[in-house]
Amino acid sequence: MVALFTLILPVLIGVMALGADFSILYFNWAMVQKAADAAALAGASQLTGEPGSASTVKPSVVNDVNGYACLNGISDPNNTYVTICPSEATHPGGFADSIAFTNVTDTQVSVGIKRSVPYYFGKMIGLNAASVSAKATAAINPVGTVTSGLFPVGIQCNSPCTTVNLDPGQVTSFGSKFVGGLAPGASALGAAVQNGEPGDFSIGTVVGSAPGNKGNSGPLRKGLAARLGSCKAATAATDPCQNGALVGGTDGIGRTNGVPTNDPCLVTMPTVDFTGCTGASCSMSIEAFAEIYLEQNSSGTDIEGCFVQTVTPTGIGSSSAPSLGSIGQPVLIN
């Protein structure tokens, strides 16, 4: 037994030692994967989703990818990110990190990160270091569901809805009456105009139209005035309807002015097909969601606005939804 134990003990100790090393490798892989996920999501937040925008927004995407990787413990000696990560991450174990790639398309960001992890017990059998790597892909998709705050006016869009007449930046007027009102009764419509519709709405949800001219009703005019009054006053330089439908804030292309992304005048509207609906209440399905900037000279009988492209705070993206300007929050898809 003593002889057998003498032969087996070194093997058991070796297996335990290598098991400890592999545990360290697995732990570091998990950390690198989390950093890649965070970096991809941060980079995707800079995407606009507009065709051909990838090359324009790529510098901002890469900056966010590198900076948020640093915030999550990745120390790439080839980069520093003072504006996002004040002090570059350091690792006590002598790890060496590198951001292997950042691929950017109009709607997706893919990130790959590598880390070299030294062996501790493995050095006894000639193993010095092992490489762990992780990659992540985040995407922005057109909105397929709005969880709250939907503006209760439908936009005509023949089924199946396309972007032919709904290009971002195109100015439109909703006419002299609320032919597309989606809330029954003037009181309910006025509250929904001010605060948005409660509840979830998705593509395919059946909604009903409110017949008649609600534009002159007191509750509706009061609700619209309250919403417009809470919007940031836009100038010719910052009005999205006059400067190419760009929304203010950090949008990935260096724009620092303009209306803020949470401005109450930025509303999400459903697009529906009113064909055949004349006067009476009608039922129809939501075809898509469009993002609209309400001009502040709008009134109860004449709402004016333009199509813009920006993230809907309460929107959930769907890869199958038509792209009409309303973009969901970035999500990991790989």
N, C-alpha and C positions, 0 to 999 in steps of 0.2 A: 504494500500500500504506500509505503514511504517512497519507494522508487517511482511508482505510478504518479503519485502526487507531485514529485519533483519534475516529472516530464510535463504534466498538464498545467502546473501553476504558471509557467512563463506564457503559455498560450492564453490562459484565462486573463492574465494581467494585460497582455497585448490587446486582446479583444476589448477589454474594458477601456484601455487607453484610447484605442481608435474610436470606440463608441463615444467617448467624451469629445474627441476632435470632431466627429461627424455631428454631434449635437450642436457644437459651436458653429459649424458650417450651416446647419439648418436654421439656427437662430439668425445668423447674418443674412441668409437668403430671405427670410421673412421680413427683416428690416429693409432690405433693398427693394423687395416687392412693394411694400407699403410706400416707400419713397417714390418708386416709379408710378404707382397709382396716383399719388398726390400731385406729382409733377405733371402727369398727363392731363388730369382734371384742371389744374391751374392753367396749363397751356391752352386747353380747349376753351377756357373762358374768354380768350382773346379772339376767337374765331367769329367772323360775321356771317358765314354761310353764303355769302354772295359769290356767284361764279367768278373765277379768276382772282379772288382776293388772297389766295394762299401766299403768294410771293410778297404781297404788301404787308401782311400781318405777321409774317414769319419772324422778323426781329423781336417783336413783342412776345410772341409765343415762346421763342427760345429763351428770352430773358426770364419769363415766368417759370419755364421748365427748370432751368438751372437754379434759379433762386429758391423755388419750393423744394427741389431736391436737396439743396443745402439746408433748408429749414428742417428737413426730415433726416438729417444726419449723414448726407452724402458730401464727402470732401474731395472735390476734383481740383487738383493743384493747378490746372490750366485755366481756371476761372475764379473770379471773385464777384460777389453779388451784394455790394454794400447797401444798395437801395432796398433789397428784400431781406437778405440774410446778413445782419450787421457784423457778425463775427463768423468767419468760415468754420464749418464743423471740423472737429478733430477727433481722432479715434485712438484710444489707449492701446489697442492691440497691434498697432503697426499696419492697419488695413490701408490698402491703396484703392481708391475709387476712380471711376471714369464714367462719364455719360457717353455711352458708345454711339448713340444716334438719336436724333429728333427728326421725325418725318412729319411734315405738315401738309395737309390738303385743305380744301375749302371747308370741310366739315369734320375732319378728324385730326387728332394728334397722337402719334405713336412715339414712345420713349423707351430706350434700352439703357440699362445701367449695369455696370460690372464692378465687382469688388474682389480684391485679392485678400484671402484670409490665411494667415500663417498657421501651419500645424504646430502643435505643442509636443504631444507624445509621438506623433508620426515622424518626427525628426530622427527617432531612434532607428527607423528602417529606411531612412533616406528621403522622406517626404518633407518638402520645405513649405509649400504654399499651395492652396487650391483656389480656384476662381468660382465665384457664384455670380449668377446673372439673373436679371428679371426684366420683363418688358410689360408695357401696359398701353392700351389704346383707349382714348376717350373721344366721344363724338358729341356734336350738337345736332339735333334733329328738329324738323318742324313740329309744332305743337299738335298733339292729337287729343289732349284732354286739358281742360282748364278747371282747376279745382275750386276757384272762387273768383269773383270780381268781373265776370263777363259783362261787357257793355251790351245792353238789351236792344240792339238794333242790328238787323240782318243786312248783309250786303249781297246783292244779286250776283250769283255766279252759276252759270249753266252747268248742269251735271253732265259729265264729270268736271269738277272745277280745275281750271288751269290758271297760269299766270298771264295769259294773253292780255287781259284787261286789268290786271292787278299788280303791275310792276311797282316796286318800291320807288318812291319819289313822285309818282303820278298823282296830281291833284284831282280830287273828286268832290262833288257836292251831293249831299243826301236829299236835296230837293226841298219842297215846301211842306212836307208832312211826314210823319213817322210811319210810312207805309211798312217799314220793317220792324216795328216794335214787337218784342218777343215777350213782354210781360202784360198780363191782362189787367185792364183798369188803369186810369190815369194816376191814381195814388201809388200803386205798386210800380208803375213805370217810372214815376218821378224818383222814387227811392232807389230803384235799380240804376237809373241814369247817374245819380249822385255817387253811389257806393258800389255799383256793380251787382250782378245777380249772385245770390248765395247758391251754394251747391255745385256739384260737378256737372260738366257738359263735355261730351266727347263727340268725335266724328261718328255720325250715325245716330246720335241722339235726336229723337223726334221732338220738335218744338212747335208751338202754335203762334200765329201772328195775331196782333191786336188790330182790329179793323178801325177805320175812322181816323179823323184828324186829331191827334193828341197834342200837336205842337203848341196850341194856344192854351192848354190846360195849366192852371196854377201850379199844381204839384210838380209837373214836368219842368216848367220854366224855372221854378225855385230850385229843383234838384240840379238842373244843368248849370244854373248860375253859381250854385255852391261848388260844383266840381271845377268849373272854369276859374272861379275866384281863388281856388287853392293851388292853381298851377303857377309855375314860375313864369314871370312875364318874359315873353320871347321878343327878341329884336330881329331885324332883318338878317343879322349875322348869325343868330342862334336858332332861328325858326327852322325846323327840319323841312318844312314845306317850301322853303326858299333857298336852301343850301345843299340840295342833293340828298335829303332824307337821312342825314347822319345824326345820330343821337349823341348827346354830350357824354362826358366822363371818359373813362379809359376804355377805348374801343379797339385798340390794337393798331391804330394808324396815326397816332400822335395827336389826335384831337382832344383838346382839354376844355373847350367851352361847349355851349349848346345846352339844350334842356337836359336835366338829369334823367337817368334811366328809370327813376321811380316817380317821375312827374305824373300827376293825375290826368294830364291831357294825353298821355300815352295809354291807349285803351286797346283791349283785345276784343274784336268783334267776330261773330260767326258769319260765315258765308253760307247762303242757302239759295235754293232755286225757287223763286216766286212764280215761275211760269204757270199760268192758269189760275193764279190766285187773284181775284178781282173783288176787293171790297170786304167780303165776308171773312170770318176767321178761317184760316187754313192750317193744316198740319204739314210739316216738311222736315226733312232730315238735314242736320248740319253737315256741310260738305267739307269745310276746312275752317281754319282760324286765321284772320288777318290782323296785323298790327297797324293801328291808325293813330296819327297825331291830330288831336282836335284843335282847330284854329280858335283862338280866343275871341274872335268876333262872331262865333256861332251864336245862334239864338234858338228858341224853341221851334221856330218854323223853318229854320235854314241852318242845318249843321254842316260845317265845312271842315275838311281835313285832308290829309294825304297819307299814302301808304309809306310805312317805314319798316325797317328791319332791326329788331332788337330782341333781347331776351324777355320773355313773359315770366314775371316772378312766380306766378301760380301755374305755369304751364308745364306739362309733362310731354317730352318729345316722343315722336313715333316715326320710325324710318319709312312708314307707308303713308304718312300724312302729306298732302300737298304743301309746297313751300310758298307761303303768302306773307312772309315777313315776321310772323310770330315764331320765335325760337325757344325751345325748351332749355332747361339747365343742362350743363355737360354731364354725361353719364359714362361710366366705364362699360365698354363693350368687349373688352378682351384683357 
